Amino acid sequence: MKSFVLLVINAIGIQKGKIIDENEIARVIHHAIKEAESEADLKINSAYLTIPGKYVTIVQNSILKEAKDKYAGISAKDVASSIMQAKDIDVPEDKQIIDVVENQFVLENGKIVSDPIGSLSGSFTLKAQVILADKDYMRQIASIFRKADLDIDGLVPVTLAQRSIALDVNELNDNVMLLDIGAGNTDIGVFEGANFTYTETIPLGGDSITNDIALVLNISEEEAEKLKKQYGLALKSFIDNDNEILLTTCKDDNGKKVIRSSQLIEIIEARIEEIFSIINKDITMQGVKSKINNVILTGQGITNINKSDVAGKIILNIPVKIATGRLISVVRPEYRTAYSLVRYIASKPFAKTVGSSIDTDSKENFFHTVLERIKEFFYS
């Protein structure tokens, strides 16, 4: 029996979303797979993985498709054919299609359906997003997974996967920006209802705050992380009591130093302000800010920082709230991305299950076969 695993790559060999040490990442993945195989008593052959927004381009496409037999209803072959047509776009030399997201099916009478199969309609229109990924990044990923002796089944943008668990029922139909603030990066996802319109990655996250605290106060990373979690507050104006804090690893005062909590929170506030300011500049330059009604925050890097939603609202001038999706409270923050990826893959309505045996004899064959497997999965 063949099985697959979902991987959210977060290894020492990655810095600010960039792959800097393929061997180290491959080693971490190989070790994680062996542990998982031992724990589950299964052989893992392949993996789905998330891809940061910075390596993703979204192309909107609309396809009008005639039903092969309008009296028998729209068939699965009609739908599959429309998805194949949706990916027939001019793809830049440095990009590769990794997914087609079926946004809407509109019957000839104007009715919108999630699944047109069986509908008595002479034609239908598919509205979809074609997801492209940078070829250079995909080559690096292919190389890493070849070294880890693992096949790739597909790649999914982080915020596209997160959407299903981070947004509540009303937000799924609203124009929202989902901000997944992780340890090292912040991923932006903009949705107009079910329509995925924009994604990007900002190379700042929770670790940036920790590093700032350690650097400014001249203390260890471990103590900085502990203080961030204990006193995490995004705005100094919300301090109730400006308590004294004893630093135990300070390198310039014989290991000990006393500061006020306001000094710590000022450091946190400065970095959070920078993160939201960069996001604001990006969505303004991309022309998507005016379409956003609400901003939803999720991710390990922000969950322990109180009033981060208020700070975001002040800078973005858009209503901001912490994610309250139905499943957000039942999944631990460190597992949310992997869990959301499982749900996304499982919910692909017209996807085809694929096996996990591909040729790894050469680097180029491996890369091209990865692309073929992605095509087989999403477009068959």
C-alpha positions, 0 to 999 in steps of 0.5 A: 500500500502506498501512502503520502505525506504532507510537508510544510518545509521549515528547516535550518536550510531556509532563511527568509523563505529562500533555500540556502542549503539543499542538503540540510533541508533534504536531511531534515525531511529524510529524518522526519519521514523515517520517524513518521514511517516508524510511528505510523508503520507505513511506507511514505513514498510521496508528499504534497507541500506548501509553496510561499506566495513569493514564488506564485503567480495567479492568472484569472481565466474563464472558459465557455464549454459546450456540453457534449450531449446537452440532453444527457447533462454535463458530464465529468469529461466535459468538466475535465475538458474545461479544466484542461482548456483553462490551463491553456494560457501563455505561460512565461518561460520562467513559470510553470502551472502547478494548479487550476482552482475551479472558482465557479461553474455558471450554467447557461441559465446563469445559475452558479453551481459548485459541481455542474456534473449532471446538470441539464444545460447546453453549456457552462462557463468555468471561472478559474485561477491558474496557479503558476510557480517559479521554475527555479524554485521548483527545480530546487524543490525537486532536487531536495526531494530527490536527495530525500528519496521522496516524490512530489505529488503537488504544491499548494500556495500557503494562504490558499490552503489556510483559507479553509480553516482560518475563515468563518462562513461569512468571510468565505464569501467576503473580500478578505486578506488572509495574513499568515504570520509565521516564524520567518515569513508572512504570507499574504492571500487576497480573496474576492469571495472564492476567487483567489486574486493575489499572494505574496510573501514578506520575509518577516515574522515572529522570529524577527520580533524575537531577534529584535528583543535579543539584539536590543536587550543583548540577551539570549534568543531563548530568553527573548522568545520567553519574554515575547510570549510572556509580555507579548503586546503590540501597542505600548499604549495598552500597557496596564502596569509598567512592571520591572523585568529581570533579564537573566542572560544580559551580556553587558551587566554580568548576566543580569539587568532590570528593564521596564516592560514598556521597553520590551513592548516598544521593541515588539511594537516597532517590528509589528508596525514595520510588518504591517507597513510593508504589507500596506505598501505592497497591497497598495502598489498591487492595486488590491487594497481597495478591494479588501473589506476585512483582514484576517490574522493567523499564524504562529508568529502572531498568536501570542501578541495581544492587540496585534489586530488593533495595530494592523487596523491602525496601519492598514486602515481596514478592519482586522481580526484574529482568525475565528474559523470553525477549525482554528481553535481545535488545531494547534498553531504549529499543525495548522498549515499541514492540517489545512493542506490535508483539507485542501487536497481532500476537497479538490472536487475534480482531482485524480488520485495518483501513485508515487512511482516516478523516474529519478535516474536524472535531475532533468527527468526528475524535474520534468516528471514532477511537472507531469505528475502535477498535471496528471493530478490536477488536470485529469 
